[in-house]
């Protein structure tokens, strides 16, 4: 994850990227549940709240959008009608922040993410 951030954002973010990657709680398997990806998105929110001027924010918006999209798809697959609208809204908010990035790679990846028919569980529709 560190190298992804450095490749997209530049060498100047290496120390912040390493700090984030070293503590990000990545789950090896989400098992079709929304809790894993949404928990990772919530961790991103906590990081951004504690470090509002972090230089890795554009990448984190992408990461958050991806995880919320996966959480949305999992909630839809499990017919959790109380959660998927919330995840859809949060996905759109994170995606909007990523798309508004002045870094053309971030906005391009955000567009590509949004164009995918699914990122985790096929057939769950678009948020």
N, C-alpha and C positions, 0 to 999 in steps of 0.2 A: 504494500500500500504506500509505503514511503516513496518508493521509486516512481509509482504512478503520479503522486503529487509533484515530485521534483520534475518529472518529464513534462507535465502539463503546465506547472506554475513557475518553474525555474529553480535553480540551485539555491537561491536565497531563502527558500522555505524549508530547507532540509532539516534544520534543528526542530522546528515546529512540527513538521511532518513526522519525524521520528518520535517526538514526544507523544503525538496523538496515536500513531500506530502501535506504540508500546503499551498503551492502556486501553485501546479500543476492544471491547468484549465481543469478538467475532464468534458466532456459534457455528460449529462445523456442519450442522444439519438442522434445518428448520422443521422438518418432518410435517410439512403441509400446514403448519400452524402460523398464525400471524404474530404471535408473541416474540419470536426470535428476531425477525426483521424489524418489527416496530420497536423492540427494545434497543436495537442498534441505532435506529433513528432517534430515539429518545436520548441516547448517549451523545449523539451529535448535537442535539439541542442543548444539553447540559454544557458541553464543551464551548459552544458558541455563546451561551449566556455568561459563562465565566471568563471568556476571552473574546469580547465583541469586536476587537480589531485584529483578530488572528489573520495572518496572511494566507492561510489555507481555507478560508471561508468559502470561496467559490467551489473548490473541490468538495467540501463538506456538504454544500447544498445539493450537489449531484449525488453524493453518497446517500444523503437523507432521502432524496426523491426516489432513488432506486429501492431503498429499503421499504419506504412507504408504499410504493407500487407493488412490491412483493407481498407486503402485509395486506393490502387491498385485495389482491388476487386470492390470498389464502382465506381471508374473511368471506369473500364471495363463494369460494369453493365449499366452505363449511356452513354457508347460508346464515352467517352471523349478520343479520340486518341492522343491528345496533352499531356495529363497528365499521363496516365497509364504507358508509358515507363519510365518516370522520376521517378515515385513512385517505379517501379520495380527495377530500378538501385539503388535508395536510400535504398530500402529494403535489397538488396543483400549486400550493403556496411555495413549496421548496423548488419545484420546477421553474416557476416564474423567477425566483431569485437566481437560479442557475442560468436561465436564458438571458437574464439582464446583465450578466457578467461582461465586463469589457474584454475578457480573455476569449478570443474567438474559438479556441479549442473547447472551452467549457460550454459555451452556448451551442456549438455544433454537437457535442456529445449529448447535451440536454435535448436538442431537437431529435436526435437519433433515438434516445431513450423513449421519448414520447411517441415516436412513430412505430415502435415495436408492438406487435399484436399481444405480446405477453413477455414478462421478464422472469416469471417463476412457474406459474401454473396455467397451462394452455386453456383457452376457452372461457375465461372469466370476464371478458370485456375490458373496456378502457375506463379508467377513472375520470 
